[in-house]
Amino acid sequence: MQTPSRLPVIARQSMRLLACSLMLGGLLGCGYKGPLYMPPPEDPPATLTTPPGHDAPPGPSTN
């Protein structure tokens, strides 16, 4: 007596093809994320770039 196959050959082949296609697509999609680079540094706040003394109160006068 011959044991019946669980799935026909065409169903097994199509499932194998689908699984291989998904794995291949996943592997190809892993590397396609665009160029990897560090973003440019942000500019420092304006309070750190202005020279001191413009907003300072006048010192004691020497008369």
C-alpha positions as a Markdown table, in Angstrom:
| # | Residue | x | y | z |
|---|---|---|---|---|
| 1 | Met | 0.0 | 0.0 | 0.0 |
| 2 | Gln | 1.3 | 3.4 | -0.9 |
| 3 | Thr | 1.0 | 6.3 | 1.5 |
| 4 | Pro | -0.7 | 9.4 | 0.1 |
| 5 | Ser | 1.3 | 12.6 | -0.2 |
| 6 | Arg | 0.2 | 15.4 | 2.0 |
| 7 | Leu | 0.5 | 18.0 | -0.6 |
| 8 | Pro | 0.6 | 17.7 | -4.4 |
| 9 | Val | 4.0 | 18.3 | -6.0 |
| 10 | Ile | 2.8 | 21.6 | -7.6 |
| 11 | Ala | 1.7 | 23.0 | -4.1 |
| 12 | Arg | 5.1 | 22.0 | -2.6 |
| 13 | Gln | 7.0 | 23.7 | -5.4 |
| 14 | Ser | 5.0 | 26.8 | -5.3 |
| 15 | Met | 5.4 | 27.1 | -1.5 |
| 16 | Arg | 9.2 | 26.6 | -1.9 |
| 17 | Leu | 9.3 | 29.2 | -4.6 |
| 18 | Leu | 7.3 | 31.6 | -2.4 |
| 19 | Ala | 9.6 | 31.0 | 0.6 |
| 20 | Cys | 12.8 | 31.5 | -1.5 |
| 21 | Ser | 11.4 | 34.7 | -3.0 |
| 22 | Leu | 10.5 | 36.1 | 0.4 |
| 23 | Met | 14.0 | 35.3 | 1.7 |
| 24 | Leu | 15.7 | 36.8 | -1.3 |
| 25 | Gly | 13.6 | 39.9 | -1.2 |
| 26 | Gly | 14.3 | 40.3 | 2.5 |
| 27 | Leu | 18.0 | 40.0 | 2.0 |
| 28 | Leu | 18.0 | 42.5 | -0.9 |
| 29 | Gly | 15.9 | 44.9 | 1.1 |
| 30 | Cys | 18.3 | 44.8 | 4.1 |
| 31 | Gly | 21.0 | 46.7 | 2.2 |
| 32 | Tyr | 18.8 | 49.2 | 0.4 |
| 33 | Lys | 18.5 | 51.8 | 3.1 |
| 34 | Gly | 20.3 | 54.7 | 1.4 |
| 35 | Pro | 23.7 | 56.1 | 2.1 |
| 36 | Leu | 24.9 | 56.0 | 5.7 |
| 37 | Tyr | 26.4 | 59.3 | 6.8 |
| 38 | Met | 26.6 | 61.5 | 9.9 |
| 39 | Pro | 24.4 | 64.6 | 9.8 |
| 40 | Pro | 26.2 | 67.9 | 9.7 |
| 41 | Pro | 26.9 | 69.4 | 13.1 |
| 42 | Glu | 24.4 | 72.0 | 14.4 |
| 43 | Asp | 25.5 | 75.6 | 14.7 |
| 44 | Pro | 26.3 | 76.8 | 18.2 |
| 45 | Pro | 23.8 | 79.1 | 19.9 |
| 46 | Ala | 24.2 | 82.8 | 19.2 |
| 47 | Thr | 25.0 | 83.6 | 22.8 |
| 48 | Leu | 28.2 | 81.5 | 22.5 |
| 49 | Thr | 29.4 | 83.2 | 19.3 |
| 50 | Thr | 29.0 | 86.9 | 20.3 |
| 51 | Pro | 32.0 | 88.4 | 22.0 |
| 52 | Pro | 31.6 | 89.5 | 25.6 |
| 53 | Gly | 31.4 | 93.1 | 26.7 |
| 54 | His | 28.6 | 94.4 | 24.5 |
| 55 | Asp | 25.9 | 93.8 | 27.1 |
| 56 | Ala | 28.1 | 94.1 | 30.2 |
| 57 | Pro | 27.4 | 97.1 | 32.4 |
| 58 | Pro | 30.1 | 99.8 | 32.5 |
| 59 | Gly | 32.8 | 99.3 | 35.1 |
| 60 | Pro | 33.8 | 101.8 | 37.8 |
| 61 | Ser | 34.9 | 105.1 | 36.3 |
| 62 | Thr | 38.4 | 106.3 | 37.1 |
| 63 | Asn | 38.2 | 110.1 | 37.3 |
